[in-house]
Amino acid sequence: MRRIEESELIINPDGSVFHLHLKPEDIAENIILVGDPGRVELISSFFDTIELKKSNREFVSCTGTLNGKRLTVVATGIGTDNIDIVVNELDALVNIDFETRTIKEQHTALNFVRIGTSGALQKDLPVDCWLLSEKAIGFDGLINFYAGRNKVVDDDFEQAFTKSLNWNPLLTAPYVVDAAPDLLSKLVGENVIKGVTISAPGFYGPQGRELRLPIADANINDKITAFRYDNHRVTNYEMECSAIYGLSALLEHKAATVCVIIANRLAGTASKDYKPVMKKLVEHVLRGLTK
């Protein structure tokens, strides 16, 4: 049985994993991921009991119970590079024996639900609605570094998308991964709209924004908005969903993402105050995970 070297999995002197500073017993199997560390406090305020709170850098965590079910909330910070750290380390906590540094024979599947904010790419999507991501398109290239990526992606969708956009070969190759259907079913609701989400490796140029630097393809957002494939359209931009879906699929976990639409890029509209809407979304997700 392969032993994972100290350089590959760094374990802190207290037995916690390197970046998250969490120990195997610290996390639940239902994990809510948020970008904003401050959102951990919002979500945990609904818990009936608080078991622990830990933080290191932008990675803030809290585990507690709600309606008799154990939940963990982890702040990832912004970007798919952070998701690579968070999901791999959370997986290690349940599927690697820290004493022997070997992979456990019995696999533990985690449920990841990301709650975030996002910008719409279709004019008819109102601000303050909740966008549930049936599929994620990764502009970040993260999953392309891992063996087996072709087993978890929607290859036909990828090919249609790159052909339609006349994809720039200087950019990383997009990948497309589905959410877990049973998690999606727990998150549907009156204010929920299903869609396809792009995760971009930046907020400005990679999402078609221009400040002082022009972007390589000035028409990329128009082409994305116009793209259609098998009754799907691309609905929104954010910065983490694709890596969560891709890594979860490769590691045999389940994942779903639901975001508040706080701006509509085509309509030029923005939420006047999305925080009350976010609070209602949090309550909606918690009901879905604990009922």
C-alpha positions in Angstrom: 0.0 0.0 0.0 1.4 3.4 -1.0 2.6 5.6 1.8 2.0 9.3 1.0 5.2 11.3 1.7 5.4 14.1 4.2 6.1 16.6 1.3 2.9 15.6 -0.5 0.6 15.7 2.5 1.8 18.1 5.2 0.3 17.5 8.6 0.8 20.1 11.3 2.3 19.1 14.7 -1.1 19.1 16.3 -2.4 16.5 13.8 -4.3 19.0 11.6 -4.1 19.3 7.9 -1.7 22.0 6.6 -3.8 24.9 5.3 -7.2 24.3 6.9 -5.8 23.5 10.4 -8.6 20.9 10.8 -8.3 17.4 12.2 -10.2 14.4 10.8 -12.8 14.5 13.7 -13.5 18.2 13.1 -15.6 17.9 10.0 -19.1 16.7 9.1 -20.0 14.9 5.9 -22.3 17.8 4.8 -20.0 20.8 4.1 -21.1 24.2 3.0 -18.4 26.2 1.1 -18.4 30.0 1.0 -15.9 32.4 -0.5 -16.3 35.2 2.1 -14.9 34.3 5.5 -17.5 36.6 7.1 -20.3 34.3 5.7 -19.2 31.5 8.0 -20.6 33.5 11.0 -23.9 34.1 9.2 -24.4 30.5 8.4 -23.3 29.2 11.8 -25.7 31.7 13.5 -28.5 29.3 12.5 -26.9 26.3 14.1 -28.5 24.8 17.3 -25.0 24.0 18.7 -21.5 25.1 17.8 -18.8 22.4 18.2 -15.7 24.2 17.0 -14.4 27.2 15.2 -11.0 27.3 13.5 -9.2 29.7 11.2 -5.9 30.0 9.3 -5.4 32.7 6.6 -8.6 33.0 4.7 -9.7 29.5 5.6 -12.3 29.9 8.4 -14.3 26.9 9.5 -17.1 26.1 11.9 -18.8 22.8 12.7 -22.1 22.4 14.6 -25.5 20.9 14.5 -28.9 21.9 13.1 -32.1 19.8 13.6 -29.9 17.0 14.9 -27.6 16.9 11.8 -23.9 17.8 11.9 -22.8 20.5 9.4 -19.5 22.1 8.6 -19.0 25.5 7.0 -15.6 26.4 5.4 -14.6 29.7 3.8 -12.4 29.0 0.8 -11.5 32.6 -0.2 -11.7 33.5 -3.8 -10.7 31.4 -6.8 -10.3 27.8 -8.0 -6.7 27.7 -6.8 -8.0 27.9 -3.3 -10.7 25.3 -4.1 -7.8 22.9 -5.0 -6.5 23.3 -1.5 -9.8 23.1 0.3 -11.4 20.1 -1.4 -8.2 18.0 -1.5 -7.6 18.7 2.2 -11.2 18.0 3.2 -11.0 14.7 1.2 -7.7 13.8 2.9 -9.3 14.3 6.3 -11.9 11.5 5.7 -10.1 9.3 3.2 -6.5 9.2 4.3 -5.2 7.6 7.5 -3.0 10.4 9.0 -1.2 7.8 11.2 -0.1 5.5 8.4 -0.3 8.0 5.6 -2.2 5.5 3.5 -5.5 5.8 1.6 -8.3 4.2 3.6 -9.9 1.1 2.2 -13.4 2.4 2.9 -14.2 5.6 1.0 -16.2 8.4 2.7 -18.3 10.5 0.3 -18.8 14.2 1.3 -21.6 16.5 0.2 -20.3 20.0 -0.8 -22.8 22.9 -1.3 -21.3 26.2 -2.3 -23.3 29.3 -1.4 -22.1 32.4 -3.2 -22.7 35.5 -5.3 -22.7 35.7 -9.1 -23.3 37.9 -12.2 -25.9 37.0 -14.8 -25.1 36.6 -18.5 -28.7 36.4 -19.6 -30.9 39.6 -19.7 -34.0 37.9 -18.3 -32.4 36.7 -15.1 -33.5 39.1 -12.4 -31.1 40.3 -9.7 -31.7 38.8 -6.3 -32.8 35.5 -7.8 -31.0 32.3 -6.8 -29.0 30.5 -9.6 -28.6 26.7 -9.1 -25.7 25.4 -11.2 -26.7 22.2 -13.1 -23.3 22.4 -14.9 -20.1 24.3 -14.5 -17.7 25.4 -17.2 -14.1 25.9 -15.9 -12.1 28.6 -17.6 -9.4 27.9 -15.0 -7.9 24.7 -16.3 -7.5 23.1 -12.8 -9.1 19.7 -13.6 -6.8 19.4 -16.7 -3.9 18.8 -14.3 -5.5 15.6 -13.0 -5.6 12.2 -14.6 -9.0 10.9 -15.3 -10.5 14.3 -16.2 -12.1 12.9 -19.4 -14.1 10.4 -17.2 -15.9 13.2 -15.3 -16.5 15.9 -18.0 -19.2 16.4 -20.6 -17.0 16.1 -23.6 -19.7 16.9 -26.2 -20.6 20.1 -24.4 -16.9 21.1 -24.2 -16.4 20.6 -27.9 -19.6 22.4 -28.9 -18.7 25.3 -26.6 -15.1 25.7 -27.8 -16.2 25.5 -31.4 -18.9 28.0 -31.0 -16.6 30.5 -29.3 -13.7 29.9 -31.7 -11.7 29.3 -28.5 -8.3 31.1 -28.3 -5.6 28.3 -28.1 -3.6 30.6 -25.8 -6.2 30.2 -23.1 -6.6 27.1 -20.9 -9.0 24.5 -22.3 -12.4 24.7 -20.8 -13.9 21.8 -18.9 -17.6 21.0 -18.2 -18.8 19.0 -15.1 -22.3 18.3 -13.9 -23.6 18.8 -10.3 -24.8 15.9 -8.3 -28.5 15.3 -9.1 -29.6 14.4 -5.6 -28.0 17.5 -4.1 -29.7 19.6 -6.8 -33.1 18.1 -5.8 -32.6 19.3 -2.3 -32.0 22.9 -3.4 -34.8 23.6 -5.8 -37.4 26.2 -4.8 -39.6 29.0 -5.8 -36.9 31.6 -6.2 -34.4 29.1 -7.8 -33.5 29.2 -11.5 -31.3 26.4 -12.9 -28.5 27.2 -15.2 -24.9 26.7 -16.4 -22.2 28.5 -14.6 -18.8 29.7 -15.8 -16.0 29.8 -13.2 -13.4 32.4 -14.3 -9.8 32.6 -13.1 -10.2 36.3 -12.4 -12.8 39.1 -11.9 -11.8 41.5 -14.6 -10.4 40.4 -17.9 -11.4 36.7 -17.5 -15.0 37.8 -17.1 -14.9 40.3 -20.0 -14.4 43.4 -17.9 -12.2 46.2 -19.2 -10.6 48.9 -17.0 -7.3 50.1 -18.4 -6.4 46.8 -20.0 -8.3 45.7 -23.2 -9.3 42.1 -23.3 -8.1 39.7 -26.1 -11.7 39.0 -27.3 -14.0 42.0 -26.9 -17.0 39.9 -28.0 -16.5 36.9 -25.7 -19.5 37.6 -23.4 -21.8 38.2 -26.4 -20.7 34.8 -27.8 -21.2 33.1 -24.4 -24.7 34.6 -24.0 -25.7 33.4 -27.5 -24.4 29.9 -27.1 -26.9 27.1 -26.9 -26.4 23.4 -26.5 -29.0 20.6 -25.9 -31.5 23.1 -24.2 -28.7 24.6 -22.1 -27.5 28.2 -22.0 -24.8 29.8 -20.0 -26.4 31.8 -17.3 -23.7 33.3 -15.0 -20.1 34.0 -14.0 -18.5 33.2 -10.7 -15.1 31.9 -9.6 -15.2 28.6 -7.7 -18.0 26.3 -8.9 -16.2 24.4 -11.7 -13.3 23.3 -9.5 -15.7 22.1 -6.8 -17.6 20.0 -9.3 -14.5 18.7 -11.0 -12.6 17.7 -7.9 -15.7 16.3 -6.3 -16.4 14.1 -9.3 -12.8 12.8 -9.4 -12.7 12.2 -5.7 -16.2 10.6 -5.7 -17.9 13.3 -3.6 -21.1 15.1 -4.5 -21.4 18.9 -5.2 -23.9 21.6 -6.0 -23.7 25.4 -6.1 -26.3 28.0 -5.6 -25.6 31.7 -5.9 -27.5 35.0 -5.4 -27.5 36.9 -8.7 -26.2 40.3 -7.5 -25.7 41.9 -10.9 -26.9 41.4 -14.5 -24.1 42.1 -16.9 -26.5 42.5 -19.9 -29.2 44.5 -18.3 -26.7 46.7 -16.4 -28.6 46.2 -13.1 -27.3 45.4 -9.7 -28.9 44.4 -6.4 -29.7 47.3 -4.1 -28.9 45.2 -1.0 -28.2 41.5 -1.5 -27.4 40.7 2.1 -31.1 40.0 3.2 -31.4 37.9 0.0 -28.3 36.0 1.0 -29.7 35.3 4.4 -32.8 33.9 3.0 -30.8 31.7 0.6 -28.7 30.4 3.6 -32.0 29.4 5.3 -33.2 27.7 2.1 -30.0 25.7 1.8 -30.0 24.7 5.5 -33.6 23.5 5.2 -32.6 21.4 2.2 -29.7 19.8 3.9 -31.4 19.0 7.2 -34.9 18.1 6.4 
